[in-house]
Amino acid sequence: MDFLKKQRIKVNLNIAPLIDIIFLLLMFFMLSYHFALNPGINLSLPESKTATINENNEEIIIYITSNQEIYLNQERTSQEELLEALKTKIASTKSTNIMIKGDRRIELGLAVKIIDIAEQANVENIILSTESANYEE
């Protein structure tokens, strides 16, 4: 009896395109993670030579944009609603410290109003966020 041997088909798997796809996915997730960490609020903070680094991560942050828009922890609010929103946020986080990140082009009067509203909400510590300065006198 003569049996026919089945011929095996040799399969070559080229993994180079798979490695390319893995690297593309890795870059996509790294970039999307980077953008998720940065807030969507565009600010140009004022500069200060005497600024110190704050080690405490404040849970309550008020952003004031150059267009005079006010955000309380990424949620847009108005001056009229800020006091109640701030009181609610303080009650829920049990924190009496806030950080104000205001654009360098905002009006001083608006910044004073925001600080006054924070004091009305019984905030104990108000931290003004700045960038370190590199200017010469």
N, C-alpha and C positions, 0 to 999 in steps of 0.2 A: 504494500500500500504506500502510495506516495502522497504525502500531505503537503498542501501548499502552505508555506509560511506566510503569515500576515506580515506585511511590511509596516513597520511603525513609521508614523509621520513625525519627523523631528520638528518640534516647535521652539522657535527662538523668541523669547519675550524681551523686547527692547524696553528697558525701564527708564531711559533718558527722558522721554516725554512725561512720564509719571513724576520724575524728580522735578522737572520744570513746573508742573502743576502744583506740587507740594510747596515749592519756594514761592510761587505766586500767591497761594493761599496764606502762607506765613506772612508775606509782606502786607497783604490786605488786612489781616487781623492786627498786625502791629500798628499800621497806620490808623485803622479805625479805633483802636484802643487809645492812641495818642489824642485823637480828636475828641474822644469821649471824655477825657480828663480835663481838657480845656473848655472853659465855659464859652457859650455862644455870644456872650456880651463883650463887645469890643471896647476896651478902655485903654487910654494912654495915661497912666498914673503920673502924678507929679513927682519930681525928684527932690531928694533931701540928702545932705551930707551927714546929718546927725541921726539918721534913722537907724533903729535897732531891729534885729531880727526877732520876730515874735514866734516863740516855740509852741504856743498854744494854738491848736487848730480850732478856730471859732466856728460854732455851728450856725450862727446867725450872721449873714453878710448882707449888707445893703449896697447895691451897685447904683451909681448915678452916671449915666452916659452923657456924652457931649450934646445929645439932643434933649437933655433935661428929662430923660425917662428914668424912672425909679424901679428897681427890681429888688425884691426881698427873696433871697435864696433862689434865684433863677425865675421867679414868678413876677411878672410885671404888675405893678400896683401904682396907684395915684397917691398924691400927698394926703388927700382926705381919707383914703383907706389904709394908709400906712400905720397909723396909730393902733387901730384894732388888729390889723394883721400882725403887728409886732408884739402886741400883748398876747395874742393867741400863740405865736411862735415861742415866746418866752415861757408861757405856761406849759407847752408841750415838751420843750427841750430842757426845762429847768435850768437854763443858762441865762445869766444876766449880763453877759459880755457880748458886744457886737463889734463887727469890723465894718468900716465904711470904706468902700473902694470907689472913689470919685474920679472922673476924668479930669485932667488938668485944665480943660477949657470950660468947666462949669462955673456958674456964677456963685460968688461967695454967699450971697443971700440964700440961695437954695441949699447950700451946705449947712448954713446956720439953722435953717428951718428943719432939716433932717435931724441935726443934732438935738434941737429942741424937742422934736417929736420923740426921739429916743429917750430923752430924759423924762418926758411925760409918761413913757411906758415903764418907768422905774429901772432903766438900764444903769448898771453900776459902772461899767468900764466901756468906754468908746475908744476904739483903736482906728486911727486913720492910716490907711495903707498907702505906701509910697514906694518908689524905686530908688535904689542908691544912685547918688549923683556922681558924675565924673567931670564936672565943670571946674574951671580954674577961676580964681578971683584976680 
